[in-house]
């Protein structure tokens, strides 16, 4: 078995068997990462969120003509601004925008879009062209260049499944669940070898590096607490743990989590309302928590989906589409709306044409927040202007 296969095996083991790894202290073991305390938090909306019913062109008659069954009434939308407004379930997103802490990027997508969930997610997670296939994620490649040797907790995926975005040549990221359950102790001395095979010994080193962090994570939790009441949902709990770890001063550079259920082919109005309420309440609690701790300027929250939905409804919902809005919260963003309002009169096969390439957003995040040259991981797009 080659070294790459061993790394993959180890990542699966630590993600599935050990609930949470060690976090490297931002002022100790992370000196080889970006200097400072900046981190990125990604919230992926799985299933293809309907952007037109999330950030709504309520002042455009074509919106109502094309969505006769699912259009939101213009009297119900909130945070009206230049012909656009939020779904009523996103009342706190509108408040965050009013506070100057939320930027909306309009019509985000990529050329030659793919409507397959799996493939489009893969494109977003690898930051490649739609006809290009690679095994490493864009954040995994970034961490490969930032970390000396390997650092299993440089990137943290709070979820039940691994995320390709964080996969690199080295195991610098790990999938985790409940920090309270992480109290793993080594059973043998760290110097003990699995065998005389150096590759097997390498796996042992990685496993030991995870175990060694159990004390650190418990110290981080002991040094932080939740100041506000988070809702009792899975996304809220994940964001609450992320906040605790950031406040405990053991923050990674990248955190990743997700919320599913956005594939609204049928019964969209009811389903979408529930999912956006879940998103709104979880994110606003996280926002308030970070703001109270005076850490919002250090944390950039990125909310996105693998694609939007078709412009015209299908009678009771929407089918897979292309471009959609992205939301950036915190991190001293400029609090603007970037890009044009969706052009419903100029569609491509019934879909919105993308105007901002998602890789331009990634380039801005890496350049402005991580002080990293995005070209080193193969991103060729120009950063978005005016985001930070």
Secondary structure by P-SEA (a helix, b strand, c coil): ccaaaaaaaaaaaaacccccccccccccccccccccbbbbbbbbbcccccccccccccccaaaaaacccccccccccccccccccccccaaaaaaaaaaccbbbbcccccccccccaaaaaaaaaacccccccccccaaaaaaaaaccccccccbbbcccccccccccccccbbbbcccccccccccccccccccccaaaaaaaaaaaaaaaaaaaaaaaaaaccccccccccaaaaaaaaaaaaaaacccccbbbbbccccccccaaaaaaaaaaaaaaaaaaaaaaaaaaacccccbbbbbbccccccccccccccccccbbbbbbccccccccccccccccccccccbbbbcccaaaaaaaaaaccccccccccccccccccccc
